[in-house]
Amino acid sequence: MTESRLNHSTAVDDRAGREYWDAVWADDKLPEAINPRAAGLHNLYNRRVDAFLRQAFVSMETTGKKLVEIGCARSAWLPYLAREFGFRISGLDYSEHGCEQARRILSRTGVAGEIICADLSAPPTGLLGAFDVAISFGVVEHFHGTAGCLRALAALLKPDGMLITQIPNMTGLIGRLQKLMNPATYEVHVPLTRDQLLIAHEQAGLRVACCDY
């Protein structure tokens, strides 16, 4: 959770790039919006994230607050965040095709929201300091200079706004298996341990409320 809004930083070096993500989102099959009440192992991850978010927001009146998802291409989370918590939602991504897919998911679910197609390193000035919550489900691990990327995310927050950062585990045995089985995907990630991610948040000037696997 941030103590204050930070100056925007453009010191980010993207390992993946727009062309990579446009290829990832080339498949037009859209996911269903997240439903944390769905049973079964296939929804275990979503239920775990739901439990974490409910704890993170336990002391916040979320209804009517402004939330932005950074890296919102084909987002199944934005409708969930609006429905479950009452957030006024926005999304930011630089893949035009991914943004259009996010808009279609919102339209299909009947949820209002704004999807902005722009680069995190140069967002529209109206987004700076505009949000109560900024959340990413796998963004910062694609950038060299993790702290600089986190400063760019935090620049979208109001004073005392909350930043929620999730990344995949690309370290240890899991990381070695990923590198062996799919080296192309591994190469667009910066492997970060929990402690490295925590330190990067502190280097970005953020006060860390929790950081764990």
C-alpha positions in Angstrom: 0.0 0.0 0.0 1.4 3.4 -0.9 1.9 6.2 1.5 1.8 8.8 -1.2 1.5 9.1 -4.9 4.8 8.8 -6.7 6.3 10.6 -9.7 5.7 8.7 -12.9 8.8 7.0 -14.2 9.4 5.9 -17.8 12.5 3.9 -16.9 11.1 0.6 -17.9 12.6 -1.9 -20.4 10.0 -4.3 -21.8 11.3 -7.9 -22.4 8.2 -9.0 -24.3 7.0 -6.2 -26.4 3.8 -5.4 -28.2 4.2 -7.9 -31.0 4.6 -10.7 -28.5 1.4 -9.9 -26.8 -0.5 -9.3 -30.0 0.4 -12.9 -31.0 -0.6 -14.2 -27.6 -4.1 -12.6 -28.0 -4.5 -13.6 -31.6 -7.0 -16.4 -30.6 -10.4 -14.8 -30.4 -11.9 -17.3 -28.0 -12.9 -15.2 -24.9 -12.8 -16.6 -21.4 -15.8 -16.4 -19.1 -15.7 -13.7 -16.4 -14.2 -15.0 -13.1 -16.7 -16.7 -10.9 -15.2 -17.4 -7.4 -18.1 -19.6 -6.5 -17.5 -22.2 -9.2 -16.5 -25.6 -7.8 -13.7 -27.9 -9.0 -10.0 -28.0 -9.3 -10.1 -25.9 -12.5 -11.3 -22.9 -10.4 -9.0 -23.4 -7.4 -6.6 -20.6 -8.5 -9.4 -18.2 -8.9 -10.9 -19.0 -5.5 -7.5 -18.5 -3.9 -7.1 -15.1 -5.5 -10.6 -14.2 -4.5 -9.8 -15.1 -0.9 -6.7 -12.9 -1.0 -8.5 -9.9 -2.5 -11.3 -10.1 0.1 -8.7 -10.0 2.8 -6.8 -7.1 1.1 -10.0 -5.0 0.8 -11.4 -5.9 4.2 -10.8 -2.4 5.7 -11.8 -0.5 2.5 -15.2 0.6 1.3 -14.7 -0.5 -2.3 -18.1 0.5 -3.7 -17.7 3.4 -6.1 -13.9 3.4 -5.7 -11.8 3.6 -8.9 -9.7 0.6 -9.9 -7.4 0.1 -12.8 -6.0 -3.3 -14.1 -2.7 -2.8 -15.7 -2.2 -5.4 -18.4 -5.9 -5.9 -18.9 -5.9 -7.6 -22.3 -8.6 -10.2 -22.5 -9.3 -9.6 -18.8 -11.7 -12.0 -17.1 -11.0 -10.2 -13.8 -12.4 -6.7 -14.5 -16.1 -7.9 -14.5 -15.5 -9.8 -11.3 -13.9 -6.8 -9.6 -16.9 -4.7 -10.5 -19.5 -7.3 -9.5 -18.0 -8.5 -6.3 -16.6 -5.3 -4.9 -18.5 -2.5 -6.6 -15.4 -0.9 -8.1 -15.6 1.6 -11.0 -13.3 -0.3 -13.3 -10.7 0.7 -16.0 -8.1 -1.2 -17.8 -4.8 -0.3 -19.4 -2.9 -2.3 -22.0 -0.9 -1.6 -25.1 -2.2 -4.4 -27.3 -5.1 -3.1 -29.3 -6.4 -6.5 -30.0 -6.2 -7.5 -26.3 -8.0 -4.3 -25.4 -10.8 -5.0 -27.8 -11.2 -8.4 -26.3 -11.4 -6.9 -22.9 -14.1 -4.5 -24.1 -16.1 -7.5 -25.6 -15.9 -9.4 -22.3 -17.3 -6.4 -20.4 -20.0 -6.0 -23.0 -20.9 -9.6 -22.9 -21.2 -9.5 -19.1 -23.1 -6.3 -19.0 -20.5 -4.5 -16.9 -19.5 -0.9 -17.6 -15.8 0.0 -17.7 -13.2 2.0 -19.6 -10.4 0.2 -21.5 -7.5 2.4 -22.4 -5.0 1.3 -25.1 -1.8 3.0 -24.1 1.8 2.1 -23.0 2.5 2.1 -19.3 5.6 4.1 -19.9 3.6 6.9 -21.4 -0.1 6.8 -20.1 -2.6 9.5 -20.7 -1.9 12.3 -18.2 -5.5 12.0 -17.0 -4.7 8.6 -15.5 -1.9 9.8 -13.2 -3.1 10.0 -9.6 -6.6 8.9 -10.6 -7.1 5.5 -9.0 -7.8 4.1 -5.5 -6.5 0.7 -6.5 -4.1 -0.5 -9.2 -3.8 -4.2 -9.8 -1.8 -6.4 -12.2 -2.0 -10.1 -12.8 1.5 -10.6 -14.3 3.1 -7.5 -15.7 6.1 -6.3 -13.8 8.1 -9.5 -14.3 8.3 -8.7 -18.0 10.4 -5.5 -17.3 14.1 -5.0 -16.5 14.3 -2.6 -13.7 11.4 -3.9 -11.6 11.4 -0.9 -9.3 11.0 1.5 -12.2 8.1 -0.5 -13.6 6.5 -0.4 -10.1 6.9 3.4 -9.9 5.1 3.6 -13.2 2.2 1.6 -11.8 2.1 3.5 -8.5 2.0 6.8 -10.5 -1.6 5.9 -11.4 -2.7 5.9 -7.7 -4.2 8.6 -5.5 -2.4 9.4 -2.3 -2.6 6.3 0.0 -3.8 4.2 -2.9 -3.3 0.4 -2.9 -1.1 -1.4 -5.5 -1.6 -5.2 -5.8 1.1 -6.9 -7.8 0.9 -10.6 -8.8 3.6 -12.4 -10.8 4.2 -16.0 -11.8 6.9 -18.0 -10.0 9.8 -18.3 -12.5 12.4 -19.3 -9.9 13.6 -22.5 -8.3 12.5 -25.9 -9.7 9.4 -24.4 -11.3 11.5 -21.8 -13.2 14.0 -24.5 -14.3 11.2 -26.6 -15.7 9.7 -23.6 -17.4 13.0 -22.8 -19.0 13.5 -26.4 -20.2 10.0 -26.9 -21.5 9.2 -23.5 -23.0 12.4 -21.4 -23.2 10.7 -18.8 -25.5 8.2 -17.9 -22.8 10.8 -18.0 -20.0 13.0 -15.5 -21.9 10.4 -12.8 -21.8 10.3 -13.0 -18.0 12.6 -11.6 -15.3 12.7 -14.3 -12.6 11.9 -12.8 -9.2 11.9 -14.4 -5.8 9.5 -13.2 -3.1 12.3 -11.2 -1.4 13.4 -9.6 -4.7 9.8 -8.5 -5.4 9.4 -7.1 -1.9 12.7 -5.2 -2.2 11.7 -3.8 -5.6 8.5 -2.4 -4.1 10.4 -0.7 -1.3 12.9 0.7 -3.8 9.9 2.2 -5.6 9.0 4.0 -2.4 6.0 1.8 -1.5 5.1 0.6 1.9 4.6 -3.2 1.7 1.5 -4.5 3.5 2.2 -8.2 2.6 4.3 -10.2 0.2 4.1 -14.0 -0.1 3.9 -17.0 -2.4 
